[in-house]
Each structure stands twice: as C-alpha cells, then as structure tokens.
Amino acid sequence: MYVIMVVALLFVSPCVCIVVETGIGHAAFSSDLALKWFVFWAAGVRLLLAGGRQSLQPAYTAHRILGLKTDEALVVVRELGFANLAIGAMGVASLWLPAWRTAAAAVGAIFYGLAGIQHVFQQRNRLEDVAMVTDLLAAVILAGLSVWSCVA
C-alpha cells in the first residue's frame, strides 16, 4: 500500500491533474501548470500525509520504513513529522497562493534531495529503497520545474 500511495501522490496525481486541466479546462501546458500540480501533490499532499502519520504514529516510519528495532528514535521521527506537516501545508496552500509555488518547490526539492541522499548511504530495506528512489526523483522534478518556471 505504501508504494502505491507514494507513486500515486508523487507522479500519477500531478500528471492526471495536468492532463485534466489541459484537456477539459483547455489550459495550455506550461511550466507553471506542471509546477502547480507537482508542488500541490508531491510537496503538499504527500508530505502533509507523511507528516500526519509520523506525528501520530511515529513507530510506523521508525520500524517499517527505516527498519529500526527500538523506540528510542520515535521522538525524532515525530519531529520529522512536524517538519513534513509544515512543508506539506505550504505545498497545499500554494494551490490558492501561487506566489508560494516556487518557494514550496525549492523547499520540497531540498528536503527530498537531502532525504534521498541520506538513504543512499545507509543499509536499506525494500520500503526504504522505494523512499530513496522516489525522494530523489521528486527532488529532481521539483528542482527542475522550479528552475524551468523561473526562466520560462
């Protein structure tokens, strides 16, 4: 379920929204349109949901995703959840506050990039492999769209 949700929130949902807005809404495809939906879904909804789960159920992330055996890290995972909630709230709010999009994309790209790089250098389980790959892809997409939107 974790893999399906991550892929849906990071890639499928933004692409569906772009297709719907260009097809039904007759909007032209642009970097701003792509930025709008990738920030909303990848930096917004995805991190908001992760932050909620980490804040309320830190053991899931600690044990299932990170493979930790003890509960010593739960307070740190909960604080990671607070950071995810803050970034996610900014990403979701950017749907109604377009001026926030580039900043939300940059913050999301930095967060995902650093998290993905951290995963590279540690022993991983299957779920952490998924987190590593999707974090790095999200970082590249958000950074690329952020730059593309600024120069377009």
Backbone hydrogen bonds, N-H to C=O, Kabsch-Sander energy under -0.5 kcal/mol:
donor,donor_aa,acceptor,acceptor_aa,energy
5,M,1,M,-2.5
6,V,2,Y,-2.6
7,V,3,V,-2.5
8,A,4,I,-2.5
9,L,5,M,-2.6
10,L,6,V,-2.4
11,F,7,V,-2.2
12,V,7,V,-1.8
13,S,8,A,-3.3
15,C,11,F,-1.8
16,V,12,V,-2.7
17,C,13,S,-2.4
18,I,14,P,-2.3
19,V,15,C,-2.5
20,V,16,V,-2.8
21,E,17,C,-2.6
22,T,18,I,-2.3
23,G,19,V,-2.7
24,I,20,V,-1.9
25,G,20,V,-1.7
27,A,21,E,-2.3
34,A,30,S,-2.2
35,L,31,S,-2.9
36,K,32,D,-2.5
37,W,33,L,-1.8
38,F,34,A,-2.6
39,V,35,L,-2.5
40,F,36,K,-1.9
41,W,37,W,-2.4
42,A,38,F,-2.2
43,A,38,F,-1.1
43,A,39,V,-0.6
44,G,39,V,-1.2
45,V,40,F,-2.9
46,R,41,W,-2.8
48,L,44,G,-2.6
49,L,45,V,-2.7
50,A,46,R,-2.3
51,G,47,L,-2.8
52,G,48,L,-2.2
53,R,49,L,-2.3
54,Q,50,A,-3.0
55,S,51,G,-2.3
56,L,52,G,-2.3
57,Q,53,R,-3.5
60,Y,57,Q,-1.4
61,T,57,Q,-0.7
62,A,58,P,-2.5
63,H,59,A,-3.1
64,R,59,A,-0.6
64,R,60,Y,-1.8
65,I,60,Y,-1.2
66,L,61,T,-2.7
68,L,62,A,-3.0
74,L,71,D,-1.6
77,V,73,A,-2.5
78,R,74,L,-2.5
79,E,75,V,-1.8
80,L,76,V,-2.2
81,G,77,V,-2.1
82,F,78,R,-1.5
83,A,79,E,-1.9
84,N,80,L,-2.6
85,L,81,G,-2.5
86,A,82,F,-2.1
87,I,83,A,-2.5
88,G,84,N,-2.9
89,A,85,L,-2.5
90,M,86,A,-1.7
91,G,43,A,-0.5
91,G,87,I,-2.3
92,V,88,G,-2.6
93,A,89,A,-2.6
94,S,90,M,-1.4
95,L,92,V,-1.7
96,W,93,A,-1.4
97,L,93,A,-1.5
100,W,97,L,-2.5
101,R,98,P,-1.5
104,A,100,W,-2.9
105,A,101,R,-2.8
106,A,102,T,-2.4
107,V,103,A,-2.7
108,G,104,A,-2.6
109,A,105,A,-2.7
110,I,106,A,-2.5
111,F,107,V,-2.7
112,Y,108,G,-3.0
113,G,109,A,-2.7
114,L,110,I,-2.7
115,A,111,F,-2.5
116,G,112,Y,-2.9
117,I,113,G,-2.5
118,Q,114,L,-2.2
119,H,115,A,-2.0
120,V,116,G,-1.5
121,F,117,I,-1.1
121,F,118,Q,-0.5
122,Q,119,H,-1.4
129,D,125,N,-2.0
130,V,126,R,-2.0
131,A,127,L,-2.4
132,M,128,E,-2.6
133,V,129,D,-2.6
134,T,130,V,-2.7
135,D,131,A,-2.5
136,L,132,M,-2.3
137,L,133,V,-2.4
138,A,134,T,-2.6
139,A,135,D,-2.3
140,V,136,L,-2.2
141,I,137,L,-2.7
142,L,138,A,-2.9
143,A,139,A,-2.5
144,G,140,V,-2.7
145,L,141,I,-2.8
146,S,142,L,-2.1
147,V,143,A,-2.4
148,W,144,G,-3.0
149,S,145,L,-2.7
150,C,146,S,-1.4
151,V,147,V,-2.0
152,A,148,W,-1.7
